[in-house]
Amino acid sequence: MKLELFISLGGKIIDSRIFDDKEIAWKAFETALNPTKTVYLEEEPMSGYETKNLPDGRIELWYVGETVRSLLGIYDSQEELDQARQQVQKQEERDQFLSHTLKDGKRRKVVVRDPDPEDTERSGIKAIIISDDITQVGNLDSQQIDVLISLGDLMDYTLIRASEVYQPAWILAVRGNHDDPRPFPDPIQDLHLQVAEIKGVLFGGFGGSWKYKDQGTYLYDQGEVSRLLANFPTVDVFIAHNSPWGVHERDKDVHQGFEAFINYIERVQPRYFLHGHQHVNQVIMIGNTEVVGVYGEIGLDLKQDNPE
């Protein structure tokens, strides 16, 4: 008999797993209820994949381990599925696959440190921004950073792995159009239509992409985004999965930018606008706003003063 377990931390569902062994399922359950901010992960070699064709034509990709099955993603075409499989395989070559499943054996800790009050005297915010490509995450020189920012289309375990490598004081994120519709695990803060303050700097965000198909997650038409951002407050750093209209666009179909982002930039002039989705690492200026496209990961010192 198989058991399906919804694993949660801090009252939020972070993952689901199917177990063949009841004892292992209960170990995972007990660990998921740990009330601390520590997430325990076990290293488990990738042992195989399974795919499942859905009635609407999309394809599920499953990781199949010795004791657990995990849904890695849902893709619109065989080409997208093959690309995702290649990315995960490359990740495995560099590092062992991390699973929320626990059994007897080696465990790794992801510890989120509390911000040091003395850090508030520093002149900038040291950030690492990640987006879209799991194979390029975790490769920068290890250093003390203030905030890890995810711009979407990354599996939750990739964010957790990056947190382990870089030990940020804060983790901010938005979802991409290929992400699962579930809450982020603690301590990741979902910034979609939210504002967070770090060392006196205001961060805001918007997840998802243009609605290029009828069904999917985190898809919005141009009018929806305009309405949602019409009264969005002023922030210093805006993070998004999609790009502004006409900026870094790969095409006007799947990768069409949001017109409302241009309107927000012109109205507010945030110091930075960070986005993913377009698979580019490029920077342009729109007025006083530095628009940064990210693919993989970059390090960035977020200055608090506006350019002259």
N, C-alpha and C positions, 0 to 999 in steps of 0.2 A: 504494500500500500504506500502510495506517495503522499507526502504532506507538503502543502504550500504555506509558507510563512511570510507574512508582511513584516519586515523589519523596520523599526522606528527608533529614532533618537530624539529626545526632548519633545515627544508627542507628535513628531512629524514622520510620515512614512518616507524612508529613504531608499528602500529597495524591497524586492520580493524574491523569494527563492523557493525552489521545489526540492525536497529532500526525500531520499529513499530510506534514511535511517532516522528513527524518532529521537534517539539520544542526541544525535548531532543537531537536529532541529531545535531541541530544547536548549542546547548550549548556545546556539546562535541567538535564540530568543532572550535568554537570561543576560547575555552580554549587551544586546541592543537596548536593554532597559537600564544600562549603566547611566546614572544621572549626571555624570561629569561631562566635561567638554572634550573628553578623550575618545577617539574612535579607534577601535582595535581592528586591524586587518590581518589576514593570513595570506602568505604567499602560496599560490597554487599554480603549477604549470598549466598552460593552456593545452587541453587534451583534444579539442575538436570543436566543430561547429555543426549546427543544424540550421536549415532554412525551412520556412513555412510560407506558402502562398496564401494570401488573404483573398476573400471574395471580391474586394474592390481593386485587385490587381497589385497591391503593395506586397512587399516581401519582408518577413521577419527574419532577423539573424540572431541565433541563439548561441551562447557559449555553453559547451557541455563539458563539465568537469567530472571527476571521479564520483563525487557525492552531490553535485549541484548542477542545476541548469539555470541560466540567467539570460534574459532578453537584453541584447546589446543595442538593438535599434530596429526601426521600421523604415523601409526605403521604397521609393517610388518606382525604381527600375532596376534591372539586373546590373546596369552599369554602376549605379550608385552603391548597390550591394557589394559589387566586386571592389570598388574603391574603399569602402568601409572595412572589408575583410583584409585588404592589403595593409591598411593603416594599423589595424589591431595586430596583425602578424609582425609588422615592423616594430611595434611597441613591445611585443613579446621578445623579440630578438635583443632589444636593449635592456629590458627589465622584465621580471616575472610578472604575470598577470596578477592583479590584486583583487581579492574577492572579499565581500563582507561576511562570507561564510566562515565560521570558526569550528575547528576541531582540534584534537590534541596535536601539538606541534608548535613551530615557530610563529610568533606574533610580532607585529610591528605597531608602533604607536604613532598617532598623529596628534601632536599636542599644540594647541593654539595658546600662545603666551598672552598674558594680559599686557596692554600697552604700558610702557614705562613713562611715568609722569615727566621725567626729565627730557623725553623725546620731544615734548611740545615746544622746546626751545629751538629745535632745528629749523632751518630755513626752508625746507621743502619736504615733499612726501615722496619717499622712494617706493616705486611701484613696479610690479611685474604684471604685464597684461598678456593673457593667453586667449586663443580663439581658434576654432575650426579644425586644427590638425593635432591629433594626440601624439603623433610621432615626434613633434618638435617641442614638447613640453617637458620641462625639467632639465634642460641642457645648459642653462646659463650658470655662470660662476655663483656658487653659494655665497650669499651675503645677507646681512640683516636688512630686511625691507619692512616698510610700514603696511603696505596693502597689496594683496593679490587680487587682480580683477579678471574675471572671465566674461568674455563677450559672446559666449554661446557656441552651440554645436559641439559640445564636449561632454563626454560621459562623466557622471559624478565622481567615479573613482579616479578620473584624471585630475579633477580639482583637488581631491584628497591627497593624491600622490604629490602634486605640486606643492600643497601645503606642507607636506612632510619634508620636502626638499628645501623650501624657502623660509618656513617658519614665520609667516606674516602675523602681524598683530590683528589685522582685519582681513576678511575675505568678502568681496562684493561680486555679484554676478547677475547676469540676465540670461534667459533662455534663448536658444536659436530655433530656427524652423525645423530642425531635425531632432530636437530634444524631446524626451518623454514628458508628458503632462503631469508631473508630480512635484511636490515641494522639494526644495533643496535640503540636504541634511544639515543639521547644526554642525559648525557655527557659520555656515555660508549664509550671507544676507542677500535675499532677493531684492534687487533694486528696481524692478519694473514698476514704473509710476510711483516710486518712493524716493525719499531724500534721506541721506545719511551725512553726518558731520564727522570729519576726521581731522583733528589738529586745526580746527578753525576753517577747514575747507569743506564746502558743500558738494556732495556727489548726488546725481540723479540718474535715472536710467529708463530705458524702454527696450523690451525684448521682442523677438520675432522678426518676420520679414513681410514683404509685400504678398498679398493673397494671390499667388500665381496658379492656384488650383482650388477646387471646391472643398476638398477635405484635407485636413492636416492640423498640426498643432502650431500655435503661436503665429497665425497668419492674419493680416489686417489689410483692408483696402485703404486707399488714400484718405477717404473721408473719415473713417474711424480714427485714424491716427491724428488727424487735424482736430477732431472733437476732443480726444483724450488729452492732447497737449495744449489745448487752447488756453488753459489757465495754469499750466504747470509752472511752479515757482522758479525763480532764478537760482542757478547753481553755478559752481566754478568748473566742475568736471561732469560732463554728460557721457554716460556709457550706453552703447546700443549694439544690437547684433547687426542690424541693417545700416547702410550708409545713407547720408543725405542724397536727395534727388540730384542726379547728374554728377555725383562725386564718386570716383573710383569704380563706377559701374562696369560690370563685365558684360551685361546685356540689359535690354529693357523688358525682358520677360521674367525669368526667375529672380534675377538680381536687380530689379528696379528699386531705386532708392526712394525714400519717403520725402514728399514735398514739405510735410510739416516739420521735418528736421531743419530744412533750409529756413523756414519761417521762424522757428525757435532760435536758431543761431543768429539770424538778423535782429530779432527782437531782444535777445538776452545777451548775446556775445559772451558765452562761457569761455573760460581760458582754454579748455580742451574739449574736443568732441572725439571720443574713441569708438571705433566700430570694427566689426568683423565682416563675415558673410561674403565679401568680394574676393577673398583669397589674394590680397595684396599687402605689401608692407610699404606704404607710401604716405607722405605727409603733404598737405596743402594748407594754405591760409585762406580763410573766409573772414574778411575784416580782421578783428583781433583774435579770432578763434583758430586754434591749431587743430585741424582735422586729421586724425591719425588712423589709417587703416592698418589692421593687425592680422597676420596669418601665422599661426604657430605661437611664438612668444617673443616679447621684447621687454627690455628694461627701460624705464622712463622716470626721470626726476621731475615730478609735477611741481613746477614753480608756482608760488602763490601770487606773484605779481603779474599783471597784464603787460604784454609787450607794448612799447610805445609806437 
